[in-house]
Amino acid sequence: MTMSVKNSIQLWPEFKTWQDLIEWHALHHQGFEIQDLYKLLYQGMLGAEHLLMDLERARARLEAEWQAQPAERNAPWMESFNDSTLREQNGQPADRSEMLVEPVSWDGYYVRLNIRPCKALGITSLQLWPIFLHAAQSQRAHHKDFIALWQHIILTLSLPFSPEQVLRFDEEMRRKGYPAVHHSKSYHQANKPSYRLGLGEEVTMLLEVLANRGEGFRPL
C-alpha cells in the first residue's frame, strides 16, 4: 500500500556556509569522522559521477539495495541513545525520524535521498533512478575545484577533528590523488547509510508532483 508523505516531513535545513553544513552533519550523524567530512565535500562538489562507470550495474545495485532496506523512518542510530541525549538546545526532544532528504552542499545543489524513508513514504526505485542518474551526469565542478575546496576547509574552518587527524588523512588522500571514498566504519555502524544523490531542484519537483497527486510529499 502506498503511504502518504503529505505533511509528514520537511524538506531540508537551509545553510549559509560550508561551516554550517559541516556542523549540522557532525551533530546529526553519530560516528562522523574526517573521512565522512571528505566524502560530504566530494559529493557536494562532484556528485556521484564515479558510480556510473557501468549503468547496468548501478541500476542493479540500486534495486538490490532498495529491496534489502526496510520501509521505515526511524534513524538506525536512535536505538542506542536515550531521551536526554536527543534533546536540542531549546530543550525540546529531537526528531527521532531519519530525514528523507539531506543536503551535501550548503546551497542544496546536491542532496542525499535516503532510501528507508523513501520506501516508507511510497516513493519507488523507478522514481528514484532517473533522479540519481541525472545528478550523476550533471557536472557542477571539476576535480581540481573539489581539491581547492577541501584544502580551504581543512586550513581555515573549525572542524571537530584534531590537526593530526586532518593532516594524516589529507596526506593519504594526496598520495592517492584525492579519490572518491566510502563512509568510515564508525559512520556505517552508527547510521547504516543507504541513499542516492539527487539534484536538489529535481528532488523538490518529484516530491511536489507526488503531493499534487495526493500520494506524496508536501512541505510543512
Secondary structure as UniProt FT lines:
FT   TURN            7..8
FT   HELIX           18..28
FT   TURN            30..31
FT   HELIX           34..46
FT   TURN            47..48
FT   HELIX           49..52
FT   HELIX           55..68
FT   HELIX           76..80
FT   HELIX           83..86
FT   TURN            89..90
FT   STRAND          101..103
FT   TURN            106..107
FT   STRAND          110..114
FT   HELIX           115..120
FT   TURN            121..122
FT   HELIX           125..137
FT   HELIX           143..156
FT   HELIX           163..176
FT   HELIX           185..191
FT   STRAND          195..199
FT   HELIX           200..212
FT   TURN            213..214
//
